[in-house]
Amino acid sequence: MIEGPFQGGCLCGAIRYQVSGPALQTSYCHCEDCRKASGAPAVAWTFFKTGTLTWLRGSPKVVNFAGRERSFCGDCGTPLVFFDPSIPELFETNTCTLDNPASHAPSDHCWVADEIPWASKLAELPRYELSSPPPLP
């Protein structure tokens, strides 16, 4: 566990939040819902106790899908918070919306049954400090 409080927000700055902590765990989720909601092959989520979240600026939009809630910035689209009512004592923040996501390294991969086949090979790809070279015509 990492003690809080933690702050975070969306890309455009319209929404800011604070979680009083502690951070309980971070998981790297491969489920299809997370992929569709984020446009990414997987998403890191950090778990907190329900009741510790305060919206400091703005109000997120909420989408209810398959009995679960996902909140996001209505201006820039940044996914912010996930809540599953079947686990009412916990909620999750999108780890990379935290101001210091580097301190919340995932401890596991979840929903690997939904993993995109090429996702496990990402570590083998060439790495560039900044932008990759443009594709050849």
Secondary structure, 3 states (H helix, E strand, C coil): CECCCEEEECCCCCCEEEECCCECEEEEECCHHHHHHHCCCCEEEEEEECCCEEEEECCCEEEEECCEEEEECCCCCCEEEEECCCCCCEEEEEHHHECCHHHCCCCEEECHHHCCHHHHHHHHCCCCCCCCCCCCC
